[in-house]
């Protein structure tokens, strides 16, 4: 009986590893739940903008859009930290060191809970000053501050949910965050509609709905994790906290936070440039950025999938399998890029009209449509960047990886600040793919050296 139980557990755990499977199939089966889950999370976030844009007004849409650039930075800290922790967790899983894996999980959760509380306090204290420094138009400033005050009160729940999702992904169980997001997305949209249409709470209503829905999801996620960890029984009792494991996590987490936050920090800084063109342009740009955030989901998910794939296979000593997976992933990314490009070019007007109505002569509509028409051709660039960054991150080779992402940020921000005053807001469009390609070229050059193959974290 005991032998049958052990065999059942072993089969269950093998179901979620990425060691012996065909790389393409393993990556697709692992990435698809992440893609669907991240899409749901983007729709979850986008619901605020759509609902206030259609039922409250253009200024409300601009206020939520101006807040979005700042809130995304904080969430990307959670995602980047979670991805960094997941590399260590995945390597322990690949090496079948389950006691240390569980210690790594508890260390990550306690660390990021403390960080989230600190960040929430900072956000509550500083959000007005940050919005003012970003030249947020005066007619939307108070609503943006109100939205952020509510958002930061619930930040620990939002933060921990994203870290828990990364832990499930490290365990190969990317379907669990997907199911939880299905639940929380439906709940969030329902609460948004009730708060805005029935109670007419506007921007405050959608903020409360978002915090409440994801708070419920984070509690359920933690409960499921505790139950799932019983599948991994090591020989010893795991520690609650381990400073040595934390040190290894920090080596990966900090560059991962930088990498995950680069897009968001760039958005935040570029937002200050866009804000100078008035609330109508801000509304149109916000709509375009919401759509962009959805379009990059498959690319970011493939990057995270190849990161977990790399970490597990390096933990098991299978370098050639990593290279095969990296090559295979390119075809998947190119396929996604074609689908995204065609969809945006055919449906951009209908998509933008969801946010700002069907008035094609309005400045907001023209701004959003112009952005989508341009960026549609360049999503393959972020796909290539995400894959190469994923291999370097999964192996623990973080120095050049970090430099590449900082160069990405520098290119995007400098072009926006220098050229937008001369050429108009369209200069912001050109900065995006140039930053992505700069990042990719640097990371790919590092990949070709093969030095990432010799990195060891555990």
Secondary structure by P-SEA (a helix, b strand, c coil): caaaaaaaaaaaaaacccccccaaaaaaaaaaaaaaaaaaaaaaaaaaaaaaaccccaaaaaaaaaaaaaaaaaaaaaaaaaaaaaaaaaaaaaacaaaaaaaaaaaaaaaaaaaaaaaaaaaaacaaaaaaaaccccccaaaaaaaaaaaaaaaaaaaaaaaaaaaaaaaccaaaaaaaaaaaaaaaaaaaaaaccccccaaaaaaaaaaaaaaaaaaaaaaaaaaaaccccccbbbbcccaaaaaaaaaaaaaaaaaaaaaaaaaaaaaaaaaaacaaaaaaaaaaaaaaaaaaaaaaaaaaaaaaaaaaaaaaccaaaaaaaaaaaaaaaaaaaaaaaaaaaacaaaaaaaccccccccaaaaaaaaaaacccccaaaaaaaaaaaaaaaaacccaaaaaaaaaaaaaaaaaaaccccccccaaaaaaaaaaaaaaaaaaaaaaaaccccccccc
